Amino acid sequence: MKVFFFPRISRQLGLNTVLIVLLAFLIGCSSASAAGVARVEDAEPVPPKVATIQQVSQAPIQATAEAIASDVATVAPTETPIPEAVTAKTDEDLTSEFAACLRDEGFNVPDPEVNADGSVDLRGFFTKLSQDPSFNWQDPKTREALGKCRGLLADASFAQPRSTEDEIELQDQVLTFATCLRDQNVPVADPDFSGGTRSGLRSMFAGQDIDRDDPEVAKAITECRESSFTNSR
């Protein structure tokens, strides 16, 4: 597979990958409770790699994030005082701004928590977001809010473009997800990646008679999602 990277396209690919993981997460969440649960089958290619909140104007988002902090270059020694280096925003800063933006749009979501290794707990963050009764993936208001706020994650380490190898790995994880579900008697279709990795995830459920409110189905989706995407970044 040949990949061409252009500045604006590459950044979009990064956000799209976050949304892929978010899609897998919200598929499980859509069965977890009766109220305030996001459904994703109609989402366009939100993660990563959001994510993929991978395109949050349709948005979900695949995976752990590493904290980043880089110093702005200082000027060479002169007779005037040298400005102190300025630390770039961390993933926690950026995700907190994203959360604040969603709160401004009417959603009840707290600031993200940080894991012991300094990475943002994206799974916990999106779990809490999906528990807000006003967060409904099929609601145009939700999609509009995600589309408005997702740009705040553009510089996060977990939203950067994936390499060809990473894309192949992610597709393998989607295939593993599908196999796991079928092993637990959830009749998903084979993923169709012709429209991209995220569309492959959605294609598994398109046109299938799957009752995700069934406790057994919900349990299977949750278990398979966790076992298939645990190592996604």
N, C-alpha and C positions, 0 to 999 in steps of 0.2 A: 504493500500500500504506500503510495507516494503522497507525502504531506507537504504542502506549501505554506509557509508561515509569513504572514503579513502583519504589521503592527497591530492594526485594529482587529483583524480576524483572530490573531493569536490570543488576544485578551478575551475575546468573546468565547473562544474555545475553552479557555480556562474556567470562565463562569459557567459555561454549559456543562462541564464535567462535574462541578459541584452540584448542579441540578440533577444529574443522573442519580447520584447517591441520594439526594433528597427525594427523588421520585420513588426509589426503592423503599426509603424510610416511610414516606407518606402512604404507600400502598399498604404497608402493615398497619399504620395508624388509622387508616380508613375503616378498619374492622374493630378497633380497640374500644370505642365507646359510641353511644348513640348520638351525642351532641357535640358540635364543634369539631368534627373530624374531617380532615382534608381528604378529598378524592382526586385521583390524578389521571384517570384514563384519558381525559380530554386535553391534558396539558400539551403544549407545543414543545418541540425540542429546545429551569428554574434550575444546586448543586447545585460543586462542586463543587472538565472536572467540575448551598445554595444552596453547588452545587452545588452541577449541573445544577438555592434556593434556589450546572449545566446547565433555564432562561426565565428568570422569574417573572417577566411580564406574562409568562405562563409558568412559571416556575417552579427541582427540585428540584437539594440538596443537598457526593458521594462522596463520611470519611474522616480520618484524623487530620489535624492541622498542626504545623510546627510554628512555634513563635519566631518572629523575625524582628530584628532591630539593627539598623545600619546607620552609620554616622555620615552626616553631610561633610564633604571635604572642607577643610579649613584653608585659609589663605596662607601664602608663604610669609615668612617673617618679614615685618616691615617696622617702621618707626611707630606706627599706630598700633593700638592693642589688637590682638588677634581674637576674633569672635570665638566663643566656645562652640564646640561641635553640637549640632542639633540632632537628637535621636529621632529616627523615623518612627511612624506609628506602628505599633505591634498589631498582630492579628486580633488580640483582645480589644485594642482601641477601635479597630475598624469594625469588628462585630458589634461592639457596644454602640457605635454610631448607627449601624444598621438597625439594631434593636430600638434605639431612640427614634429613628425614622418611622419604624412600624408603629410605635406608640403614638407618634404624631398623626398617624393615619387611622388611629382608633383601635389598635390591637393591644391586648394585654400580654406583654412579653417582658420578662426581666432581662437585665444585662447577662451576658454569657458567663459561665464559670470556667475556670482554667484547670486543666489536668496537672498532675504532679510534675510532668515533664515540661510544663509551660505552654502546651498547646491548648487551643480552645476546645471545650467540650461541645462540639457541634451537635452530636446526637442528643445530649441533654437539652441544648438550646431549642432544637426543633421539636423535641417532645413537648416542651412547655408551650411553644407556639401553637402546635396542633391541638392542644387542649383548650385553647381559647374558643368559646362558642361562636365568636364572630369570624373565625378563620375557616373559610370554606373554599377549597380549591376551585370549585365550579362557580363561585360568586365573582362576577366581574370586578367588584370592589377589591377583593383579595388580590386578584391578578394585577389590577392597576397599582395597588400599593406595593406589591413585590417588584413590579417593573420600575416603579419610581425609586425604590430604595436599593435595589440590587447593585447599582453602580458603586455604592460605598464599599463593596467588597472587592472591587477590581484589583486593588493592590495587595490583598491578603495572600499569604503564601499558598493557601489551599485553593486559591482561585486562579493560579497561574496555568498556562497552557501545558497540556500533557504531551509527552513524547509519543512517537509512534508505538514504542514498546508499551507505554502506559495504556494507550488506547486498546491495544491487543489484550493486555492483561484485564482491563475493565470488561471487554467483551467476553472474555473467558469467565469472569465472575458472573456476568448476566446469564451465560449458559449454565453455569453451576447452579444459579438461583432457580432457573427453569427446571433443571433435572431434579433438584431437591423437592420442589413443589409437586412434580409429577410422582415422585416416590412416596409422597404423602397424600396421593389421590386428589390433588388439585389439578384439573385438566387444562393447564396453560398450553398455549401454542409455542412452537419454536420461535425464538426471537428473530425478527427480520431486521438486519442491520443496513439494509439498502438506503435507508433515510438517515443513518447515523446511529451511534450507540444508544442515545437516549430513546430514539424512536423504537429501537429494538426492544427495550424494556417495556414500553407501552404496548407494543404489538403482541406481547405475550397474553395480555388480558382482553385485547380488542375482539369483540364478537364472541367471547367465550361465556358460557352460562356458569358463572362462578359467583356464589353467594358469599361475599366477604363479611357479611354479618354473622355467618355461621361460626360458632366458637371454634370448631375444629379447623376451619379454613383460616380463621384469624391467627390461630396458634401456629399453623404451618407456615404462614407468610412471615410471621415474626421470627420464628426459629430459622427459617431458610435465609431470610434477609441478614440476620446476625452472623450466620455461619458463612455466607457467601461473600459479604462485603466487609468483613471485619478488618481486613488489611488494606482497604482502599484508602488513598490519601486524599 
